[in-house]
Amino acid sequence: MANRALDGVGGFLDDRFRGAKSFRTLFKKIFPDHWTFLLGEIALYCFIILLLTGTFLTFFFQPSMTDVIYHGSYTHLDGIRMSEAYASTLNISFDVRGGLLMRQIHHWAADLFMAAIFAHMLRIFFTGAYRKPREVNWLIGIVLLTLGMLEGLFGYSLPDDLLSGAGLRILEGVMQSIPIVGTYLAFFLFGGAFPGHLIIPRLYILHVLLIPGLILALITAHLFIMFHQKHTQMPGKGRTDKNVVGAPLYPYFMAKTGAFFFFTFAALALASTFAQINPVWLYGPYTPVAMSAGSQPDFYMGMLEGALRVMVPWEWNVAGHTFSFNVFLPALLPLGIIFTAAALWPFIEQWITGDKREHHVNDRPRNAPTRTALGMAVITFYGVLWLEGANDIIADHLNIALYTTTRIAQVSMFVAPVLAYIITKRICLGLQRKDLHLLEHGVETGIIRQMPSGEFIEITRPVSEEEQAKLAFPARPPGLPAPDSADENGIPAPGTRGAIGKVRARLNTILTESVELPGSNGHTNGHGADGSGQAQDEPEHAAVPAGGVPDGSQEIAPGAGQADSGSSGDDAPDQ
């Protein structure tokens, strides 16, 4: 009976909207499986939870800076003059059933949302998943991260408590530090002199309407592009740039991802029940003449706080205008450089390597040592400034002078990233040598055999086909012509002339530095391609051990995962 009812409804809809074929195609969509792919899903689930809890909170929050006298359940603030926004936040926390739990789920979900986006983008960067044809999705991710930071800043400013008011004060100072137009921008946002009476209503509209709408639109575009181009996959047996190896959307992926949504919601509810976050009643209402001790922003804004604290005093007064470099540079320059470099990196890397192929199989981070080292250097730089954002807390707990922590940060922000780059690159190259050793000699079994000659040898076994496909080095990008090289007619190859050609060749040598495969004459010498820029035919080398043959002979087999420069993600069949 139930089946006939479903058939009837399905037939009714298909007769009118012709959706059966589209649904069949959708349900057969293949999704690869790897634990790192959950990072993006966590961000998506947190955004859904933010929309749900935020809708609940809007029923009770009053985005008004009108002064009221508080007479609510929290008796410690009874009779205190405060804004209606702060009073309604106290009311949600103490008088609305489930209000405090919803507030805390909302705040924890916001923090987890940002953490998941950070981790997701790092995974994409370290595995090279931003490469052609996914550059646009990478740019969308950077915009989403920027909007998420703004959304978080505006969100935790809404309660109008002393902590959030301090953050708004910093925001006003940053805006005023912008040369010439800064004062006008600050007056436009705040509706007059700080704090005014308009900032909370304006931030409320931005927080609940404009920015969420933009984030929702970008997430939708991000998912549609990913769906159209097919999901990237990690190296493994049978996985190439021409196929997708995984499980279908229905029923496997839908069941798994649906369960994971509830796991995420449960984890946030559990954290919100037992781990207090943003207790605004302890800070009191905002007043411009007070500052809470040990005030810290949420983690994703900690780097900006640290950059402001680490900067030396530097101001210019020119023609009646004050240039506050001690505020303007640390507030806008570090993140501006990082985000701009991240946005341009796919195109910079493509220009340096000359690699214009499509990539649907990710790199292992160790197989791109320079890229991985650069990423770790940026993380280290970010981490130093993030720690400096809590230098007063660190100085208090470690019982050291406050200015000592600042001096350490001022040195570390330049030295630590360089050390991180060098150490990470050495580690990656060492791991490559280890992988190459496993491919050539196999896995040590611990079994010792004595030969008739009296020699003792250890028996090894070949790595499995799955491990071989995972350990095999990826197909190398086309080599670049040597600087100032020319064909038989004396015409220089494009992009090789003059200083720019030499710089590009040098950058190519650094970026593509890797452990050479057996029998390879290297691929960073600038002579691996013809004048057209297309890769010459090169044999792949991925040695497979012979399994402990006494004479030490080894069998050489071609490596897995050879990329096809002509493959297209849209035409690749699902497998």
Disulfide bonds with the S-S distance in Angstrom:
none
